[in-house]
Amino acid sequence: MVKRNLRIANIKAGYLFPEIAKRRREYEAAHPGAKIISLGVGNTTEPILPHINAGLVNGAKRLGIAEGYVGYTDEGFEELRKRISDVFYKGAFAPDEVFISDGAKCDIGRLQLLFGPGTKPVVQDPSYPVYVDGSVLSGAAGCWQGTGYKGIAYLPCTAENNYFPDLSQLPRDSIFYFCSPNNPTGATANRDQLTALVKAATEKGSIIIFDAAYAEYIRDPALPKSIFEIDGARTCAIEVNSFSKPAGFTGVRLGWTIVPKELKYDGGESVNADWSRICGTIFNGASNIAQWGALASLEPEGLAEIRRLCDFYLENAALIRQTLQGLYISCIGGDNSPYIWAYFPVRDSWEVFAEILEKCQVVTTPGAGFGPAGQSFIRFSAFGHRGDVEEACGRLSKLK
Ligand SMILES: *Cc1c(COP(=O)(O)O)cnc(C)c1O
């Protein structure tokens, strides 16, 4: 018989969201007819707006005519790579530093192939699960040890440190997965914090993998939308980003990764050249239909639609935040991010999750599922139809 990959066995008790889905099914089975509203998962709910959708439709039509047909696009349409650089990075990157992907999560998984043995993964605690589970799958981290995986450094981000880690704890020669605006906490790092992050990574010989999937939700003009707004980031950072959350492309699948040419390994070799090699070897490029949709989203009408869609979810976030504050539940996020991170002191987050499901028929996400420092927190997601969010907010008053 074929042996199982033991790294898969090392991943703890299934992924967080299947566990939540299971508990929801159990509740529904016990309470037939209950109308459950989910503020749990980070999946978009609103239709793709017309200009961007027309880009997708026209892309599909092009594939049906001889003059329009295109096959493999390798690292992406040159035009799209250039446009991403112009729109999001003031043209600071050459097209061959912009790699089009089928999504940020997919690239976060593949990026782990770049780094040799002895590279320590580091995460903000709590964190988006793929940084940790992907590290276990790639072999960079070992088995679960009670409060975390062997080999991963967890840097707590809690109320005590304003949800920004103590950078003196960053290990040398490490890969630091850093997400801002953060999923799950909704905290967004400011310029001074990101400057300190780049300085620490440079001093420690570490690489930052900066996840900017929620950058378009930033409304405070003083907050950086990219790690590359910080001097020195080009020699210590990779940025992953995605059209999923700003344009509703969660099911369309399109993202990008910036790997600057200045970024080097300890032997002086180019990370950019290796990434190009990996993309050509185990990835054959993203859907060209999705890329035409992305090009439409980066035209002025498309950018206005991105703004409108993010504003809609941010209005949901404001409703949820105001509701929680009205109940004297302390929370952060929801202003420059679609997540609200609510604190229930000394309580177990799965127990609070169960209470909210029981009393309000609202599904949330228990903070403990994102890492040890998430204990006693609940993540509320602002991805939902307005009517559902309003109804959920009304029901949350039962938590009083
Ligand atoms: C949703 C999300 C992504 C996006 O992943 P895609 O694969 O592009 O859909 C990336 N990072 C974080 C933190 C996310 O929440």
The ligand as a Gaussian input file, in Angstrom:
#p B3LYP/6-31G(d) Opt

LIG

0 1
 C       -8.822000      36.084000       1.221000
 C       -7.365000      36.224000       1.519000
 C       -6.410000      36.058000       0.526000
 C       -6.843000      35.897000      -0.902000
 O       -6.589000      34.682000      -1.411000
 P       -6.958000      34.337000      -2.916000
 O       -6.297000      33.018000      -3.059000
 O       -6.338000      35.388000      -3.772000
 O       -8.438000      34.303000      -3.061000
 C       -5.075000      36.189000       0.851000
 N       -4.696000      36.497000       2.101000
 C       -5.588000      36.707000       3.069000
 C       -5.125000      37.113000       4.410000
 C       -6.943000      36.558000       2.811000
 O       -7.828000      36.740000       3.790000

